[in-house]
Amino acid sequence: MFIKICGITNEQDALLAVALGADALGFIFAPSPRQVAPQRVKEIVRRLPQNIITVGVFRDEHPQRVIETIREAGLFGAQLHGHESAQNVAEVMVDLHWVIKAVVAGSVEAARADDYLTNLILVDSPNPGSGVAFDRTLIAELPDTVRVVLSGGLTAETVESAISDVMPWGVDVSSGVEKHHGYKDPIKLKRFIDNARIGFEKIAADT
């Protein structure tokens, strides 16, 4: 069970997500309505429990810049959410041992996801953060060796069934639990985490 809440921009949402049971928080450094500065992230992360996985999200950034930003912000790992090559991912992993590589469902990169040094593969729709779901059957195209983090259009209403259909290692949500860009809706957030947990518990009970 792995539940990641992405697009965190403020301390209140970060603390609430953790209190409700999120395992990881994502902070976006790539151009986005949810983009946040490393120094601001550092201030937020200081107040979080040490067992929470904190992740910086980048898109087509130079590997050394990724490493420097993660260190500056005091984060645990990175999420590479662009068209980074296997070599780019490997360069980041020399210094950061916890890296998620995002791929678009149905893409060549998704089908060859085991080319990346990391086996943490987030599967998203073509427009990250858009809240638009993709055809979940495309998950079957990914290699069996990777741990799939399901993203793309998930909401409190759909996450339980999506987990049942796909049986991912984890789930990731941003816009699906927002009241507006960069600010989470407490009710949506609680329902999402509760329903995701139910979905994962059903999988565990069936195996």
Rosetta blueprint (number, residue, H / E / L):
1 M L
2 F L
3 I E
4 K E
5 I E
6 C L
7 G L
8 I L
9 T L
10 N L
11 E H
12 Q H
13 D H
14 A H
15 L H
16 L H
17 A H
18 V H
19 A H
20 L H
21 G L
22 A L
23 D L
24 A E
25 L E
26 G E
27 F E
28 I E
29 F L
30 A L
31 P L
32 S L
33 P L
34 R L
35 Q E
36 V L
37 A L
38 P H
39 Q H
40 R H
41 V H
42 K H
43 E H
44 I H
45 V H
46 R L
47 R L
48 L L
49 P L
50 Q L
51 N L
52 I L
53 I E
54 T E
55 V E
56 G E
57 V E
58 F E
59 R L
60 D L
61 E L
62 H L
63 P H
64 Q H
65 R H
66 V H
67 I H
68 E H
69 T H
70 I H
71 R H
72 E H
73 A H
74 G L
75 L L
76 F L
77 G E
78 A E
79 Q E
80 L E
81 H L
82 G L
83 H L
84 E L
85 S L
86 A H
87 Q H
88 N H
89 V H
90 A H
91 E H
92 V H
93 M H
94 V H
95 D H
96 L L
97 H L
98 W L
99 V E
100 I E
101 K E
102 A E
103 V E
104 V E
105 A L
106 G L
107 S L
108 V H
109 E H
110 A H
111 A H
112 R L
113 A H
114 D H
115 D H
116 Y L
117 L L
118 T L
119 N L
120 L E
121 I E
122 L E
123 V E
124 D E
125 S L
126 P L
127 N L
128 P L
129 G L
130 S L
131 G L
132 V L
133 A L
134 F L
135 D L
136 R H
137 T H
138 L H
139 I H
140 A H
141 E H
142 L L
143 P L
144 D L
145 T L
146 V L
147 R E
148 V E
149 V E
150 L E
151 S L
152 G L
153 G L
154 L L
155 T L
156 A L
157 E L
158 T L
159 V H
160 E H
161 S H
162 A H
163 I H
164 S H
165 D H
166 V H
167 M L
168 P L
169 W L
170 G E
171 V E
172 D E
173 V E
174 S L
175 S H
176 G H
177 V H
178 E E
179 K E
180 H E
181 H L
182 G L
183 Y E
184 K E
185 D L
186 P H
187 I H
188 K H
189 L H
190 K H
191 R H
192 F H
193 I H
194 D H
195 N H
196 A H
197 R H
198 I H
199 G H
200 F H
201 E H
202 K H
203 I H
204 A H
205 A H
206 D H
207 T L
